Amino acid sequence: MELTTTNNLNPVEQMRLSTDVAGACKEIVSRTAQKIQGRKYVRVEGWMAIATAHGCTLSACDVRQIEGGISARGLVRRISDGVLLGEAEGFVGDDEKTWSARTLHARRAMAQTRAMSRAARSVFAHVVVLMDAGLETTPAEEIDNLNEEKDITPPPPESPKKKQSIEEKYIEKIISVYSSDKYEDALAMVEATKKLISLQESGQVIKMDYIREKMKSLFAFDLKNGKHKHNTYLSDIAKLLGMTEESETFNWHHMNNLGAGR
């Protein structure tokens, strides 16, 4: 049958809508997808999300038992006016390993689910392609032995955790207490800096240029506003790091604050 585009949009507008829907529904479609033998297949929940985002609804009807199994008809209709956009048959065969031993109720339900997924695929398969998420457009329910398949693809090995350098540990320590108003935290910054300098003096290679660059960005706000409560400690830290200009500026702010407090 001839399909009617959603809301009678022209092809360019229709593709723009589908692209928007692909972006909006990508997460839920990917999250609900079924992984079978290393491939990801869209389940009916994903097809329903795509249909709803297009202003459509999925349904099933004409469920009947025929020779060889159970058949159902799936429909895609536009919600606004009920126009039929697509339809497809869903079928559960008596010879299917997974379903042959199931109850009649379960097989009828699966026939309807397959019908809805197939109908949605006939209208919205291009949206799954636009998601570019490695998803197959064949509905997951179409794959035989769905519940018996196991994904045997081994997980990728975890990347070895990068060991933190001395410089990174120092900066992390400073940042963790830098905004604190507690004097013990200010003292901890000074002690961490003294320890760093001690390591350097003992022959440990320390990337001081890296540290000064990082500390310069931390000092920037305080040097601009002069509002840090611990200017005297920041002056000591800057002096220890060889940042003379910053040290003198912090010291000036400290003395200025003392004068203002008189």
N, C-alpha and C positions, 0 to 999 in steps of 0.2 A: 504494500500500500504506500501511497505518497505521504511523506511526513510534512507536517506543518511546523515551521520554525517557532520557537518560543516567542510569544507576544508579537508574532509577525514581524520580527526584526529582519533587516536586510542582512546579507551574508557577512558584511564587515562588522556590523553591530553584533551579530550572533557570535562571531568568533571572539570579539572583544569580551562579551559576556562570559563565554566559555573559559577564556583565559583568566578572568577574575574569579570564576567559580573554582577553577583548578587550584588557584592560590589559596582560596578560602577553605577548601575542603581537603587539601593535601594532607594535613595532619591527621584528621579523623579517618580518612581512607587508608592511609599508611598504617595507622595504629591498629585498625581492625582487620587489616589484610591477613590472609592465611599463608604461612610459608610452607611450601611443600617441595621437597627435594631441591632446596636451594632457590626456588623461585617464589615470588610473592603474588598471590591472586586476590582480587577484590571480592570481598564478601558482600552479601545483600545489604548490610548496614552501610557500607561505603556507597553502593549504588543509590540507596535511599537518600543519603546526604547530598549527593550530586543532583539528584532529581529535585529535592526540596529547594536547593539553592537556585535552581532554574525555574522555580515556581510550579513544579510538577509533583504528582503523586504516583506511587506504584501500587498496584493491586493485582489480585489473582481471582479467576473465576473459572467456571466450567470444569471443575475437578471431576474426573471420571475414571473408572477402571476399565481399561481396554485390554485387548489381547497383548500379553507380554509385559503389562505393567500399569502404571497410573499416569494419567496425563492431566495437565492444567494449562490454562491460558493466562499469560501475564500481560498487563496493560500499563502504559504510561499515558497519563492524562494531564492536561494543563489545568491547574487549580482554578484559575480565573473564569474559564468558560466551559471546562469539561471536554475540550477538544482532544480527541485521541491522537497521540503523537507516534506511538509505536506499540507493537504487540509481538509476542513470541510464545512458543510452546515450551513447557517444562515437562520432563518425563523422568520417571523412576522405573527402571526395568526390573523385572523379576529375577534376572540373571546377574544383577549387581551384587558383588560379594559383600559390600558393606550393608546394603539395604534389604537383601532378600529375607533376612531373619527378623527384620524389624516389624513392629505392629503396623496394622493398616493405617492407624492415625498418624504415625510418624512418617510413613511413606507418602501419605496425602499431603502432609505439611511440607515435606521436602520438594514434592512436585510443584507446589505453589511457590516456594522460595526460589527454585530454579527458574520458574516461569518469569517471576518478577525480575530476577537478576539478568536473564537473557533479554527481556524486553528493554530494560534500562541500558544494557550494553548496545543494543541496536540503535539507540538514540544518542547515548553519551560516551561511547568508547573513545572518541577523540579527546574528551576531557581528561581521561586517565593518561593518555599519551602526553597531553600538555603539562601534566604534573611533573613529568620527567623524574619519577621516583623509583624507577626500576620495577614497575608493576605490570603484570600481565593483564590483558583485557578479557581473557577467558574468565568467566565467573568462577569463584572458588568452589561453589557447590556443584559445578560440572565435573570436577575431578573425582574420579572413582576412588573409594577407600579413603575419603578425606580424613576421617577420624583415626585411621590406622597408620597413615603416613607419619614418619618422624623426620624432622630436619636433622640430618646427620652432618651438616656442614660445621666443621669445628670453628669455634670463635677465634677471631684474630688474636694473636699473642699481645699481651699488654706491653706498651712501650715502657722500657726501663725508666724509672723516675730519675730525673736529672738531679744530681747532687748539688745542693746549694753551696755557692762559693762563700768565702769569708766576707767578701764585700756585700753580697746579697743578704747574708745573715745580719750584718751590721745595720744596713739600711732598713731591713724589716724590723729590727729592734727599735730603731729610732722612730720609725713611722708609727709603731704600735703605741708609743707613749707621747708622741710629739705634741698632740693637742690637749694633753692632760694638764689640769691646773695643780696637780699634786707635786709638792716639792720633791718627794721621794722619787717620782718618775723623772723629774728634771735631773736629779743626781744620778739616776740610772743611766741617762743619756751620756753624762760626763764620764761615768765609769766605763761604759761600753767603748767610748772614744779613746780613753786612756789605754784600755786593753788592746785596742786595735793598733795604737801607736807602739805599744810594747812589743806586739808581735812583729811589727815592721823592724823595730830596732834589734830584735833577736835574729834577724835574717830572713824572716818570712816575706815573700813577695806579695805586696799589697797594691792593688790598682788604685792609687790615690786620686788620679785624675777622674776615674769613674765615680768615686765617692764624693769628691768635691762637686762634680756636676750634679749629682743627685741631691746633695745637701743644698746646693745653690737654689734649686727650685723650691725646696722646703723653706728656706730662709726668705724667699722673695716676698711672701705675704707680710711677714713680720717686719721686714726692712721697709716695706711700703707704708705700713700702718702703725708700726711701733706699739702694738697693743699686747704683745706677749708678756705674761706675768714673770717670766723667768729669763729676762734679757741678760742678766749677769751670767747665767749658766750657758746660754746660747753663745755669748761672747767667748767663754772658755772653750766651748766645743769648736767654734770657728778658729780660734787661735791654735788649738791643738792640731787642727787639720791644715794649718798654714794658710787660712783664708783671712789675711790681715785686715783687709778693707771691711769685710763683714763683721769681724770681731770688734773693730773700733766703732762701727756703727751701732752694734748692739750695746756696747759699753756706753755710748753717748745716750742712747735711749734710757738705759738704766739710770744714769746720773740725772737725766732730765726728769725722770719719774720721781726720783728721790727729792729733787728740788720742788716739784709740784706738790709733793706730799707735806712739805713744811708749812 
